[in-house]
Amino acid sequence: DAKIVAEETHHHDARINFMALYELEGAMVLCQAYKDGMQPPDYNWFVASGWWNEQFLQLTANSAVCPCTVAELQRASYGLIAADRGPMLRTEEVHSLSGRPLR
């Protein structure tokens, strides 16, 4: 549950956090962290993101389980570091977090 994750993160004053979650659950955690005032640069996130859709913010924002807006999720995930085991694809598509093409 995202609320428990945020409470534990705050309770332990964990400022650098690693998530190995699917994108919906990850967005729920980022949303709850945003709602609880745990935002960058004070709180930072690393994500094992090999299965995350590059448009996950738009797909999960304003849903029943993730009540944050796209702008709130962008703020919560600013500086997020995502890791995968494969090379980044070269494409002209714009990434939803950085707003930059993945070249």
N, C-alpha and C positions, 0 to 999 in steps of 0.2 A: 504494500500500500504506500503510495507516494507521500502521504502525510507522515507516516511513521519514518520513512527514509529521511525526510526533511527534518523531523524532530531529532532523530539520532545524529544526523549531520551537524545540526546546531548544538546539540547537547555535548558532543565530543569536540566541538570547535574544529571540525574537519574542513580545512580550507581548500585542499586539493583532493578531488574525488574521482574515482574511476567507476564507470558504469559498463556492465556487459548485459544490456537489456535490448529487447526489441524496440523499434522506434516509438510505438505507442506508449509503452511503459516509460521509456526514456523521456518522451515529451511530457508525460504526467509528472515525473520527478522534477524536470526543469520548471514546469508551471508552478508546482508547489513551492519550489525554492524561490521563484520569483514572488509568489504571494507572501512568503515569509520573509522577504527582504534579503535573501541570500543571493546576492548578485555579484558579477564580476566588477571590479577586480578582486574583491575580497574572497569570493568563492569561485573556484574554477573546476572544470569538468574535463575528463578524458573519457572517450567512448570507444569501445570495440565496435566499430560500425560497419563491418563488412556486409551486413544485411539491411542497413538503413537506406531508405529511399532518399535521394537527394532533395526531394521536395517534401520531406516529412513535416516541416513546419506548417505548410499550407494544408496538408492532408489531415493533421491532427488538431490544429487550432480550432477553437470554438465548438468542440465536440462535447458530448455529454460527459466524457471522462477527462477531458482536457479543456477547462473553461477559459484558458488564456487566449488572447489574440495573437496573431502572427507577430506583431510588434513586441508584445510581452515575451514571447518565446525567443525572439531574436535577442532581446536584451538579456534574458537569462542565459542564453547560450553563447553570448559574445566571448570570443577567445577560446571556445571549446576546441579541444584537440581530438580529432578522430583518427583512429588507426585501423588499418586493414592489412591483410597479408599479401595483397596484390598491388600492382602498380596502378596509379591513377590513370584513368582513360583520358585521352586528349579529345575534347569536344568543345563546341561553341555554346553548349547549354550553360545557362547561368545558375550557379549554385545558390541554394536558398539562404544559406547563412551569410556568406560573404558578399553575395550580389555580383560576383565576378565570374567570368567564363572559366571553365576548367581546361586550361590550355597547357 
